[in-house]
Amino acid sequence: MKRRYRTPRTAPLIVLLITAVAAVTLALCVAAFLRSYRAAVVQSARTSSAQAVNQVVGTVSNYVENLDETISDVMAQMDMPEDARDAYFNAWLNARSEVMAVTTYDAAGNLQDCWALGHTPRQEILQNLSFNLSSAQQQESGYISSPHVESIFEGYYPWVVTIVRPMPGGTTPSWVAVDVRFSSLGASINGVGIGQHGYCYLMDEHGNMVYHPQQQLLYAGIKSEDAARLAGFADGTYVEDIVIYSIQDVPDSNWRVVGVSYIDETVNESFWQMARITLGTAAMILVAALLVGWIISRLLSDPLQQLETAMEQFEKDADGFVYKPVGGTREVEELSDSFGHMVGRIQCLMTTVREEEINLRKTELKALQAQINPHFLYNTLDSIAWMCERGKNADAVKMVHALARLFRISISRGHELIPIEKELQHAESYLLIQKFRYKNQFTYHFTVDESCLHCLCNKITLQPIIENSITHGLDLMVDPGHIEIEVCSEGEDILFKVSDDGIGMSAEQVAELLKNEPSDRTGIGIKNVNDRLRIYFGPQYGLSIDSVPDEGTTVTIRMPRVPEDREGDYEKNM
């Protein structure tokens, strides 16, 4: 039979609609973003580089003007008498802290006079970096040296630039040189950055390096600059691959400032441009999402919301839930029918599982209570027979009475909860039997809060813990051991603490002890005690073990305070 389609399937429609809108929107936004981003990055980098270079040019120009003014002041005083000239230069150097020294040289380039506060020239100057006779002779109007270390003084090496001018008048040539501190200008150039790693440097008109902020890297060969090629470029900004060079002459000098910047570091400069484009894209996507949301709401969301509400109500009250089918598209109707069938089946299964769980818990408790250690019973009877054969009838009688009391309390007329007083008698009977068997290899002591004696606890709770202390804690010791049993209150809870001074356990052994299932050798087992407490009282109750190797072990059992008249409340829950 051909199936009749009552309503169109919404999934293909939704996928096609969302895909088309998202594809068109993102394509337009990405194209506009990439064009604007590239243009903004390049333009921002060019502008930033040109501004930084212009700033450095201004600083260097001021420095050159200061050099000219300085040498002019010096030249004007050269005609003064020697005493007056010395006094003048000493005062002048005090006022001009940036000037390191004023020197004069004869036609052979020999140092004649030197004025420097607190410093005297060396007797023998191996190399005078502040004066070059060849440069002075070739450049008749004088020259400005590259930055260098002052080398004419002993133990004083400031970073300076020297301006050299020919001495006016005279029949033989002579020169005046003024050494001016360069560190302030170097700091100014270093302080101008272009982007994260961009920088500016100073070269002469022939491409010779005058100053570079990374000069040590240049000298070491780690870094290089294409200054010789850039020297042939006119002033301006040049984009080469990912590097932008900005070049500008320094007025009244043969120096040029070069700015180096990188396009990929100027992304942050176009951040707001990118933000505006991103916001525009987000707005278009939002409009598309609102449109799609309205369509989905009409076709699918409303019935699905009803179905979701029904599921939440079922989750809160599965037993009393009555399901009303939800209408809508074919998929929603099929989903609604499936959910209705599932609700019915789950409610039936819940009833079945609840009944089986009650039976299982009852069976589990009975199985836990029924686990009596046959080895313990066999060894005890064997010990009694041995005492009778040896004529120790009195000890045998005590041991039989203790065994009888042990089994009488274990049975407890089928009750799971017994008074703590009975549980302590059961534990003491067990200890008495074990003390006979182990020939007084250990002692024990009870510390009991009497207000707890008439409250209820699970029967056979202490005996497995004590058995574990004897078997794993004290049996392997050479010296006699001791077991301390304490019963006390803590708020609304009661604590049993069983401590021994035996060989202790590691953390791994403690974990295994809480995981191991019981066997004929281990009897009821610590794990089963813990399981019984949790089944009866909840997961917040049970036991914890604190053990230190070679020092001892303490097992703490926590259970709620249950008065004798409240036993029925817990039996009912089982």
C-alpha positions, 0 to 999 in steps of 0.5 A, a space after each residue: 500500500 502506498 504511504 500517504 504523505 500528510 505533511 512535508 518533512 521539515 528536516 531537508 527544508 531546514 537544512 537547505 534554508 540554513 545552509 543557503 542563508 549562512 553561505 550567502 551571508 558569510 561569503 559576502 562578509 568574508 569578501 568585504 572583510 578581506 578587501 577592507 582588512 588588506 587595504 587597512 593593514 597596508 595603509 596603517 603600516 605606511 602611515 605609522 612608519 612615515 610618522 615614526 620616521 618623521 619623528 626621528 628626523 625631527 629629533 636628529 635634526 634638532 641634535 644636528 642644529 645643537 651640534 652646529 650651535 655648539 661648534 659655533 660657540 666654540 669657534 667664537 672663543 678661539 681668538 680669546 687670550 689663553 687664560 680667559 679662554 680656559 676660564 670660559 671653556 671650564 664655565 661653558 662645559 659646566 653649563 653644557 653637560 652634553 659636551 664631553 670635550 673640546 679639542 684642537 688639532 694642528 696640521 699633522 692631526 696632533 692634539 694641541 689643546 683639550 678642555 674636559 671637566 675632570 679629565 686629562 688626555 692620555 700621554 700616548 693616544 693609540 687611536 683617536 676616534 674623535 678626529 680623522 685627519 684624512 676626513 678633515 682634509 677632504 672636507 674643507 668645511 668640516 664633518 660630523 663623525 659617526 657615533 663612537 667611544 671617546 678614546 683620548 681619556 684614561 678610564 672614561 669612555 662616553 658614547 659621543 659624536 664629534 663635530 669638526 670644523 677648520 680653525 679660521 685664519 692662520 697660514 697652516 691648517 688646524 681644526 677644532 673638534 667638539 665631542 657631544 654626548 650621543 646617548 640621548 639621541 640613541 635613546 630617542 631613536 631606540 624609543 621610537 617603535 613601529 608595531 611590535 618589532 619595527 624600528 628606525 636606524 640612521 645611515 649616511 648618504 652612501 649607505 654607511 651605518 651611523 646608528 642602529 638600535 641593534 648595532 651589536 647584532 649587526 657587528 656579530 653578523 646575526 642581523 643585516 640591513 640592506 642600507 647600501 641599496 636603500 641609499 639609492 632610494 628617494 625620500 618616501 615609503 616603499 612596500 616590499 613583500 611583508 616589509 615596509 621601508 620609510 626613508 627621509 633625509 635629515 636637514 643640514 646633514 648627510 644623514 638619513 633616517 630609515 624606518 623598518 616595519 612589518 605588515 603582519 604586525 599591524 593587524 592590531 591597527 585595523 582592529 576597529 575596522 575588523 570589529 565593524 565588519 564583524 558586527 555587520 556580519 553578526 547582524 546579518 547572521 542574527 537576522 537570518 537566525 531570527 528568520 529561520 527561528 520563526 519558520 522552525 517555531 511554526 513548523 516544529 518548535 511548538 509541538 516539540 516544546 509540548 513533547 519536551 514538557 510532557 517528558 519533563 512531567 514524566 521524569 518528575 512523576 513517572 508513576 502518576 503520569 498520563 500522556 496526551 499525544 502531541 500533534 504536528 508534523 509527521 515526524 513529531 506525530 511519530 515521535 509522540 506515538 513512540 514516546 507514548 508507547 515508551 511511557 507505558 512500557 517504562 511504567 510496567 517495567 518500573 512496577 516489575 523492577 520495584 517488586 524484584 528489587 524489594 525481593 532482591 534486597 531481602 534475599 541479599 540481606 538474608 544471604 549476608 546474614 547467613 554467611 557463617 565462617 565454617 573454618 571458625 566453627 571447626 577450629 573452635 570445636 577442635 579447640 574445645 575437644 583439645 581442652 577436654 582431652 587435656 583435662 581443661 574442662 573449665 576452659 572448655 565450658 567457658 568456650 562452649 558458653 561463649 560459642 552458644 552466646 555467639 550463635 544465639 545473638 547471631 540468630 536474634 529471632 530473625 531480626 536484622 537490627 539488635 540493641 548495641 548492647 547485644 552486639 557488644 556481647 556478641 563481639 566479646 564472646 567472639 573475642 573470648 573464643 579467639 583469645 582461647 584459640 590464640 593462647 592469649 596472644 592479644 588483649 582487648 578493651 571496650 570503651 562504651 558510651 552507655 547512652 548508646 547501649 539501647 539503640 539499634 545496629 545491624 547484627 554481626 557488625 563488629 565481629 568481622 572487623 575484629 576478625 580482620 584485626 586478629 587475622 591480618 593485624 595481630 596474628 603475624 606479630 611476635 609480641 602480644 597485641 591489643 584491640 580497642 573497641 569504642 562506641 560513642 555518639 557524634 551528633 545524630 550518628 553513632 560511631 563504632 571504632 575498632 583499633 589495633 596496634 598490628 602490622 597495619 596496611 597500605 592504601 592499596 591493601 585497604 582498597 582491596 579489603 573494601 572490594 573483596 567478596 567474602 570467602 570461606 576463609 574470610 567469613 562475612 567480610 568487611 565489604 559485606 558489613 559495609 554493603 549491609 549498612 548502606 542497604 539499610 541506612 543509605 550511602 552516607 553511612 558505612 565504614 572507613 579504614 585508616 591504616 599506617 603500615 607497622 603502626 596499626 589500623 582503625 576501622 570506623 563504622 558510622 550508622 544513624 542513632 536508631 531507638 528501639 521503638 524505631 526498628 519498624 521504620 527500617 524493616 518496612 523500607 526493606 
